[in-house]
Amino acid sequence: GAIAGFWPKWIMPYVWFTMTVSRGCMVFFLLAPTIVLTGIPWLLMAAGFGHNTWFAALPLLNLMGAGGDLIYSANLLLHGPRNAMCRSHGWTTWWKLSADAALPCAAGSAQGTEAR
């Protein structure tokens, strides 16, 4: 399962996974908000929609705020084994090798055993 919440002190939403997920799924979950909230507005601007200061500035602010997710994703991609099942708590991530990690995100995310 997953728990979604909001951290008022940092004005930050979060999702905490109570299960192991594949490395690919974890990277997808980390990068999806950045791609949607930064990439799509910039693509729309490149296509000729929304040429104003706020439409350009808000995605840039989101990109600056996503620095931790970008670094975390790069760390997983560079150092995590391809067939790893991952579990995170804060800035700490554990992984173990598993055949389940080769499955697509929807199928593999609910499988595997809990990291201990």
C-alpha positions as CSV (number, residue, x, y, z in Angstrom):
1,G,0.0,0.0,0.0
2,A,0.9,3.6,-0.2
3,I,0.2,6.5,2.1
4,A,-0.2,10.0,0.6
5,G,0.1,13.1,2.8
6,F,1.1,16.7,3.0
7,W,4.0,18.1,5.1
8,P,2.8,21.7,6.1
9,K,6.2,22.8,7.5
10,W,7.8,22.4,4.1
11,I,4.6,22.9,2.0
12,M,5.3,19.6,0.4
13,P,3.1,16.6,-0.6
14,Y,4.5,13.2,-0.3
15,V,3.8,9.5,-0.9
16,W,5.2,6.8,1.4
17,F,5.2,3.2,0.1
18,T,4.7,0.6,2.8
19,M,5.8,-2.2,0.4
20,T,8.8,-2.9,-1.8
21,V,8.7,-1.6,-5.4
22,S,10.9,-2.3,-8.4
23,R,13.8,0.1,-9.1
24,G,12.0,1.1,-12.4
25,C,8.8,1.9,-10.5
26,M,10.5,3.9,-7.9
27,V,12.3,6.0,-10.5
28,F,9.0,6.4,-12.4
29,F,7.2,7.6,-9.2
30,L,10.0,10.0,-8.5
31,L,10.2,11.5,-12.0
32,A,6.5,11.6,-12.9
33,P,5.6,14.8,-11.0
34,T,8.6,16.6,-12.5
35,I,7.8,15.5,-16.0
36,V,4.1,16.4,-15.7
37,L,4.5,19.7,-13.8
38,T,7.6,21.0,-15.6
39,G,7.8,19.2,-19.0
40,I,4.2,19.6,-20.2
41,P,3.9,23.4,-19.6
42,W,7.2,23.9,-21.4
43,L,6.0,21.8,-24.3
44,L,2.8,23.8,-24.5
45,M,4.8,27.0,-24.5
46,A,7.1,25.6,-27.3
47,A,3.9,24.8,-29.3
48,G,2.7,28.4,-28.9
49,F,0.4,28.3,-26.0
50,G,0.7,30.3,-22.7
51,H,3.3,32.8,-23.5
52,N,3.4,34.8,-20.2
53,T,5.8,35.1,-17.3
54,W,3.9,33.0,-14.8
55,F,3.4,30.1,-17.2
56,A,7.2,30.1,-17.7
57,A,8.1,30.7,-14.0
58,L,6.0,28.2,-12.2
59,P,7.4,25.1,-14.0
60,L,10.9,26.5,-13.3
61,L,10.1,26.8,-9.6
62,N,8.8,23.2,-9.7
63,L,12.0,22.0,-11.4
64,M,14.1,23.7,-8.7
65,G,12.0,22.1,-6.0
66,A,12.4,18.7,-7.6
67,G,16.1,18.6,-7.2
68,G,16.0,16.0,-4.5
69,D,13.9,13.7,-6.7
70,L,16.2,14.2,-9.6
71,I,19.3,13.4,-7.5
72,Y,17.6,10.4,-5.9
73,S,16.5,9.0,-9.3
74,A,20.0,9.4,-10.7
75,N,21.4,7.6,-7.6
76,L,19.0,4.7,-8.1
77,L,19.7,4.4,-11.8
78,L,23.5,4.6,-11.4
79,H,24.0,2.5,-8.3
80,G,20.9,0.3,-7.9
81,P,20.9,-3.1,-9.5
82,R,18.6,-3.4,-12.5
83,N,16.5,-6.2,-10.9
84,A,16.3,-4.7,-7.4
85,M,13.2,-4.4,-5.3
86,C,13.5,-1.1,-3.4
87,R,12.2,0.2,-0.1
88,S,12.7,3.7,1.2
89,H,12.4,5.5,4.4
90,G,13.3,9.2,4.2
91,W,16.6,9.5,2.4
92,T,17.6,5.9,3.1
93,T,16.9,3.3,0.5
94,W,17.4,-0.5,0.7
95,W,17.2,-2.9,-2.1
96,K,17.5,-6.6,-2.7
97,L,17.8,-8.6,-5.9
98,S,14.5,-10.2,-7.0
99,A,13.1,-11.8,-10.2
100,D,9.9,-9.8,-9.5
101,A,11.7,-6.5,-10.4
102,A,11.7,-7.5,-14.1
103,L,7.9,-7.2,-14.2
104,P,6.3,-4.0,-15.4
105,C,5.4,-1.3,-12.9
106,A,1.8,-2.2,-12.4
107,A,2.4,-5.9,-12.0
108,G,5.7,-5.8,-10.1
109,S,5.0,-3.1,-7.6
110,A,2.6,-5.2,-5.5
111,Q,4.8,-8.3,-5.6
112,G,8.0,-9.2,-3.8
113,T,8.8,-9.6,-0.1
114,E,9.2,-6.9,2.4
115,A,12.7,-5.5,2.9
116,R,14.0,-6.1,6.4
